[in-house]
Amino acid sequence: MITLNQTEKRSLSTIASEIRRDWGSKVNFAAKPYLSAMAGLDTIEDQYGYDSARSIVLYFLSNASSWRGDTAKRIKAELKALAKR
């Protein structure tokens, strides 16, 4: 488990890699395009085409309800905190 203080923020691409490792081949089909987009993003302020990174993260979260467990809970909380900023 990775513990970060408030000044340390992981890139969205790093978070996406951890999600792929944990969720594996069972990524929900509706969450998959948002996870792929996150893999190409660094910060919540980035753009992915015409979409903001914030909207991509929020769409991912809304489509990731089938991803469960301790890692999912921790990463979803991290993404929600990033999206609030």
N, C-alpha and C positions, 0 to 999 in steps of 0.2 A: 504494500500500500504506500502510495506517495503522499506525503504531507507537505503542504506548501503554506508559507506564511502569506500575509496579505500583499506583500510587495512582489512576490514571485507569481507569475502567471504563465501557464503553459500555452503553447500555440494551439490553435484549433486543429492543425494537422497532427500534432502529437496526441491530442485527445482522441482524434478519429482513429489513429493507429491502435490506441489502447482499446477502443470500442470494438474494432475489428478482431483483435486478439481475443477479447472476452466473449463477444457475441458469436463469433465464428461464422459458419456457413448458414446460420439460421436467421440472418438479418432480415427483418420484415421488409417485404418488397416495397412498401410505401416509404420506409425510412432510408432505403438504400441510396436513392439519388442525393438526398441531403447529406448522408454520411460521405459519399463520394465528393460532394462539393466541399465539405469541411476539410477533407484531406488536402485541398489546394489553398486553404486559407491560413493566415497567420493570426490575425487579431480580430476581435469582434467589430472593429471599425472598417475592415476590408470590404471590398465589393467582389461579387462573383457574377460577372455579366451585369445584368440590370438589378440583381438582388443583393441586398445587404447581407453581410455575414450574420448579423443579428436575426434577420428573418429566416435564414437557413437554419440556424441553431434552434429557433423556436419551432419551425416546421419539423425538424428532426425530432425534437422532444415530443411533439404532438403525435408523431407516428412511431414512437419507440416504447409504447406502453407494454409490449410483450417482452421487452428486454428487462430481466429481473435479476436480483441478487445483490450482494454487497457492493460489487464493483459498479453495477448499473446505478445503484442508489447514490453512491459517492460521485460518479461522473455526472449524473443528471443534476445533482445539486450544484456542482461546479459550473455546468453550462447555464443553469438558471441564474446563478450569481453573475456570470459574465454578461448575460443578456440584459440584466437589470441595470448595468452600468451605463 
